Amino acid sequence: MSKELRSALRGSGVGAIVGTGFGIATLSTIGFDRMAFFEGLLLLSCAAFGGLLFGSLIGATGAFRKETSTIEVPEAHVEISGAA
C-alpha cells in the first residue's frame, strides 16, 4: 500500500468522524421532533459522506501524511578568478 493511499484512507476516517459529529450537531440544532427517522438518517449519512470525501481530499494532499523528508542541499561551488 502506498503512502498516498494510506494517508487518504486515514484522512477519510477522520473526515467521516468529523462529518458524523457535524450531522449530529445539525440534528440536535434542528430538533428531532420536526424530522422523520428517514430524514434524520439521510442528513446524518450525507454529512458523514461529505466529511469522508473532504477528508480523503485533504489526506491525499498530505495533511495526514507522516513522512520524514531528507533535504539534500548541494554544496556551493564558488570560483574565484583573479586576485584583487
Long-range contacts (C-beta under 8 A, 24 or more apart in sequence): 3-65, 3-67, 4-60, 4-65, 7-59, 7-60, 7-62, 7-63, 7-64, 7-65, 7-66, 8-56, 8-59, 8-60, 9-56, 9-59, 10-59, 10-64, 11-55, 11-56, 11-57, 11-58, 11-59, 11-60, 11-63, 11-64, 12-52, 12-55, 12-56, 12-59, 13-55, 14-55, 14-59, 14-64, 15-51, 15-52, 15-53, 15-54, 15-55, 15-56, 15-58, 15-59, 16-48, 16-49, 16-51, 16-52, 16-55, 17-51, 18-51, 18-55, 19-47, 19-48, 19-49, 19-50, 19-51, 19-52, 19-54, 19-55, 20-44, 20-47, 20-48, 20-51, 22-47, 22-51, 23-47, 23-48
